[in-house]
Amino acid sequence: MRKLPRILVVEDEPAIAELIAVNLKHNGFAPTLVFDGEAARREVDAELPDIILLDWMLPGESGASLARSWRQHERTKQVPILMLTARSDESDKVQGLDAGADDYITKPFSTKELLARIRAVLRRRSPETVDDVVRVGELVLDTATHRVSFRQQELKIGPTEFKLLHHLMKNAERVHTRGSLLDRVWGDHVFIEERTVDVHIKRLRESLGEAGSLIETVRGAGYRLSVVGMRAAAVVSADNPAA
């Protein structure tokens, strides 16, 4: 029997939590409900869920703090997190994404939208159908092992940033609009604002460190991964081996 995707619902309002759980069960998911950060940590420590639906405002430790903590640990950094919150300002959304959330949904939300976002996040987490190793200069991405390295040094990349980088590397030098990146990385049936792309590009650049400069912002158009700068640096290095 196929195992149902396990979803940890961290929500301090029982009525909302129960409503979410009922809809998840009716749509082929296995929800587990907890009502505060301490209980959420115990559940994650016991067994990793397939996705975490995480309320921002919780008694004790906030959802943003939990997300940030999970992203910093090797065991939990790959678990997708969907932030649930009544805070709808753009700055709040950016803060939630910066904390490590893969997506952000504002209360009140429809069941259809919630399920679409969950399925989209799970699709992004699924392994590639074909194992693939992509090399752009000294930047290497391996879908089979889900590893990224630059100059033979392994880099820590989140799940959404990994898929975003894979797409950019497979299509190096091409300019990608925010809309096209949403379609190819997040899926064309997901209700996500284009601002989300900017947040994940920023996070990807930070994860890449020195290699982050390969991702260029094309004013008025979007983003591209360019190897021009890398090649120029390689030429300088070859001409000045002692440098």
Secondary structure, DSSP 8 states (H G I E B T S, - for coil): -----EEEEE-S-HHHHHHHHHHHHHTT-EEEEE-SHHHHHHHHHH---SEEEEESS-SSS-HHHHHHHHHTSTTTTTS-EEEEES--SHHHHHHHHHTT-SEEEESS--HHHHHHHHHHHHHHHS--SS--EEEETTEEEETTTTEEEETTEEE---HHHHHHHHHHHHTTT--B-HHHHIIIII-TT----THHHHHHHHHHHHHHGGGGGGEEEETTTEEEE--HHHHHHHHHHHH-TT-
